[in-house]
Amino acid sequence: MCKLVKQTSITYLFLLLALVAVSLKHAPKVMASQFAENVHYVTLDHQASPDKQVKIFYTPYCRPCAIVHKPLQKMAEKVGLKFYDIPVDFGPLGKDIQASIAAASDQGHAENYVQRLITSIHFQPSTTPNSREELALMLEECGVDSEKFRQDCQELQQKTAYFDQVVEQYKITSTPTIIVNGNKQVLLGGLKSFAELESLLIELSQS
């Protein structure tokens, strides 16, 4: 997908939350009755997934994505949801980044690699990868065998094509986009805290 992916401006609220060190563990819980369709979430014209899950469509270049990615993954683990991260093709290294994440995921290092990538882009810009070779070196730093990535093997090409297919399927135009159980899209602009996001995930996953 070679087009600009807009960052959802309202999600900069999460940056403020991060700066004041909001604790997921100790944040107050929110009553499920406070959530309303078209305010906190919308129902998409897609079939519900057979398993309880949450997808995040993101790019490591997107600052709101950088803020919400890891907390969302921890929330998913906490409440028993399968976590799927779908990197979108954005920026000059979009395709290469998709392939590198697929390579890291295949070897069980996706979480560490994505966080390393996010850190380099947003907090250590002098270490930001500027080529496929530099992505390969970063993979190796995270314990990934980069041979398949360097060779651009067919398996990784198929996985990047899958990412693009899912992005197109859901008509993703902004990041981060969070979808629960395949057909409930979170409206981040309607939420005020990570605690609300966690409670909403629980409610939507049970509906």
C-alpha positions as CSV (number, residue, x, y, z in Angstrom):
1,M,0.0,0.0,0.0
2,C,2.0,3.0,-1.3
3,K,0.0,5.9,0.0
4,L,0.2,8.2,3.0
5,V,-1.2,6.7,6.2
6,K,-2.5,9.5,8.3
7,Q,-1.8,9.4,12.0
8,T,-4.9,9.7,14.1
9,S,-4.3,13.1,15.8
10,I,-6.5,12.5,18.8
11,T,-4.4,9.6,19.9
12,Y,-1.7,12.1,21.0
13,L,-3.7,11.9,24.2
14,F,-1.9,8.7,24.8
15,L,1.4,10.6,24.6
16,L,0.2,12.8,27.5
17,L,-0.7,9.7,29.4
18,A,2.7,8.2,28.8
19,L,4.4,11.4,30.0
20,V,2.6,11.3,33.3
21,A,3.4,7.6,33.7
22,V,-0.1,6.2,33.7
23,S,0.0,2.7,35.3
24,L,-2.0,0.0,33.5
25,K,-1.9,-2.1,36.6
26,H,-3.3,0.4,39.0
27,A,-5.5,2.5,36.8
28,P,-9.1,2.7,37.9
29,K,-11.5,0.4,36.0
30,V,-14.4,1.8,34.0
31,M,-17.9,0.4,33.9
32,A,-18.8,-1.3,30.7
33,S,-22.1,0.7,30.6
34,Q,-20.2,3.8,29.8
35,F,-19.3,2.6,26.3
36,A,-21.6,3.3,23.4
37,E,-21.6,2.4,19.7
38,N,-20.5,5.2,17.4
39,V,-18.9,7.0,20.4
40,H,-16.3,4.5,21.6
41,Y,-16.5,1.9,18.8
42,V,-18.2,1.1,15.5
43,T,-19.3,-2.2,14.1
44,L,-17.8,-3.0,10.8
45,D,-19.3,-4.9,7.9
46,H,-17.2,-8.0,8.5
47,Q,-17.8,-11.3,10.1
48,A,-16.8,-11.7,13.7
49,S,-13.6,-13.8,14.1
50,P,-14.0,-17.3,15.6
51,D,-11.5,-16.5,18.3
52,K,-11.2,-13.6,20.7
53,Q,-8.6,-11.3,19.3
54,V,-7.4,-7.8,18.8
55,K,-5.6,-6.4,15.7
56,I,-3.6,-3.3,15.5
57,F,-2.7,-1.7,12.1
58,Y,0.3,0.4,12.6
59,T,3.6,1.7,11.2
60,P,6.6,2.2,13.4
61,Y,7.0,5.7,12.0
62,C,3.7,6.7,13.6
63,R,4.2,8.2,17.1
64,P,0.7,7.4,18.4
65,C,1.3,3.8,17.2
66,A,4.6,3.8,19.1
67,I,2.8,4.9,22.3
68,V,-0.1,2.4,22.1
69,H,1.5,-0.7,20.6
70,K,3.2,-2.3,23.6
71,P,0.4,-1.3,26.1
72,L,-2.2,-2.8,23.8
73,Q,-0.2,-6.0,23.5
74,K,0.1,-6.3,27.3
75,M,-3.7,-5.6,27.7
76,A,-4.4,-8.4,25.2
77,E,-2.3,-10.8,27.2
78,K,-3.9,-9.8,30.4
79,V,-7.5,-10.3,29.2
80,G,-6.9,-13.3,27.1
81,L,-7.1,-12.0,23.6
82,K,-4.9,-13.1,20.7
83,F,-2.8,-10.2,19.6
84,Y,-2.2,-9.5,15.9
85,D,-0.1,-6.6,14.7
86,I,-0.4,-5.7,11.0
87,P,2.3,-3.4,9.8
88,V,1.2,-1.2,6.9
89,D,3.3,-0.3,3.9
90,F,4.3,3.3,4.7
91,G,7.4,5.3,4.0
92,P,10.5,4.6,1.8
93,L,11.2,1.3,3.7
94,G,7.6,0.3,4.1
95,K,7.8,-3.0,2.3
96,D,11.2,-3.9,3.9
97,I,9.9,-3.1,7.3
98,Q,6.9,-5.4,6.8
99,A,9.2,-8.2,5.7
100,S,11.6,-7.6,8.6
101,I,8.7,-7.8,11.1
102,A,7.5,-11.0,9.4
103,A,11.0,-12.4,9.7
104,A,11.2,-11.5,13.4
105,S,7.8,-13.0,14.1
106,D,8.7,-16.3,12.4
107,Q,11.5,-16.7,14.9
108,G,9.6,-15.5,18.0
109,H,11.3,-12.1,18.3
110,A,8.6,-9.8,16.9
111,E,7.9,-8.0,20.2
112,N,11.6,-7.2,20.9
113,Y,12.2,-6.2,17.3
114,V,9.2,-3.9,16.9
115,Q,10.1,-2.1,20.2
116,R,13.7,-1.8,19.1
117,L,12.5,-0.3,15.8
118,I,10.1,2.1,17.5
119,T,12.8,3.2,19.9
120,S,15.3,3.9,17.1
121,I,12.9,5.9,15.1
122,H,11.4,8.0,17.9
123,F,14.0,8.2,20.6
124,Q,17.3,7.4,19.1
125,P,17.0,8.9,15.6
126,S,20.7,8.5,14.9
127,T,20.2,4.7,14.9
128,T,17.1,4.7,12.6
129,P,17.5,2.2,9.8
130,N,17.8,3.8,6.4
131,S,18.3,0.7,4.2
132,R,17.3,-2.9,4.0
133,E,20.8,-3.9,5.1
134,E,20.5,-1.7,8.2
135,L,17.2,-3.4,9.0
136,A,19.0,-6.8,8.6
137,L,21.6,-5.7,11.1
138,M,18.9,-4.6,13.6
139,L,17.2,-8.0,13.2
140,E,20.5,-9.6,14.1
141,E,20.8,-7.4,17.2
142,C,17.5,-8.8,18.3
143,G,18.6,-12.4,17.9
144,V,17.0,-13.0,14.5
145,D,18.7,-15.0,11.7
146,S,18.4,-12.5,8.9
147,E,19.3,-14.9,6.0
148,K,15.8,-15.2,4.7
149,F,15.2,-11.5,5.0
150,R,18.5,-10.7,3.1
151,Q,17.5,-13.1,0.4
152,D,14.0,-11.7,0.2
153,C,12.6,-15.2,0.2
154,Q,9.2,-16.0,-1.3
155,E,7.8,-16.9,2.2
156,L,8.4,-13.4,3.4
157,Q,7.0,-11.9,0.2
158,Q,3.8,-13.9,0.8
159,K,3.5,-12.6,4.3
160,T,4.0,-8.9,3.2
161,A,1.3,-9.6,0.6
162,Y,-0.9,-10.9,3.4
163,F,-0.4,-7.7,5.4
164,D,-1.4,-5.6,2.4
165,Q,-4.4,-7.8,1.7
166,V,-5.7,-7.3,5.3
167,V,-5.0,-3.6,5.1
168,E,-7.1,-3.4,1.9
169,Q,-9.8,-5.6,3.3
170,Y,-10.4,-3.3,6.2
171,K,-9.7,-0.1,4.1
172,I,-7.2,1.2,6.6
173,T,-6.5,4.9,6.0
174,S,-5.1,5.9,9.5
175,T,-2.9,4.5,12.1
176,P,-3.2,3.2,14.7
177,T,-6.4,1.4,13.9
178,I,-7.5,-1.2,16.5
179,I,-10.1,-3.9,15.7
180,V,-11.5,-6.4,18.2
181,N,-12.9,-9.8,17.1
182,G,-12.7,-8.9,13.5
183,N,-15.6,-6.5,13.3
184,K,-15.5,-3.9,16.2
185,Q,-13.3,-0.9,15.5
186,V,-12.2,1.1,18.6
187,L,-12.7,4.9,18.3
188,L,-9.7,6.2,20.2
189,G,-11.0,9.7,20.2
190,G,-13.8,8.6,22.5
191,L,-11.4,7.3,25.2
192,K,-9.6,9.2,27.9
193,S,-7.2,6.6,29.3
194,F,-5.5,3.3,28.9
195,A,-7.9,2.0,31.6
196,E,-10.9,2.8,29.4
197,L,-9.2,1.1,26.4
198,E,-8.6,-2.1,28.4
199,S,-12.2,-2.1,29.7
200,L,-13.5,-1.5,26.2
201,L,-11.4,-4.4,24.9
202,I,-13.0,-6.7,27.5
203,E,-16.5,-5.6,26.6
204,L,-16.1,-5.9,22.8
205,S,-14.4,-9.2,23.0
206,Q,-17.4,-10.6,24.9
207,S,-20.0,-9.2,22.6
